Amino acid sequence: MELFEPVPLSPDKLITSEVCVHHLWFDDSGYTKLGNLMKWNPAVKTADDRNGLLDGLLNNRLDAIASDHAPHTLEEKEILS
């Protein structure tokens, strides 16, 4: 989130940013239970990373929540890669 410093953001900001719902909901502790069912790119990271994204969203550093919709069948998700 350092990219979005200093506080407050410049009114001349020329970039936008988004966060995907799954990066706000999950952290890497879910890989043990969900395995490939929790596979996204970029990968879900630590709880600290998730909390940083949430903080960025709540403090207007992130501009949008995105779906990152890329449907895959259960069979595709179950294939080990």
Order of alpha helices (4+ residues) and beta strands (2+ residues): beta-alpha-alpha-alpha-beta-alpha
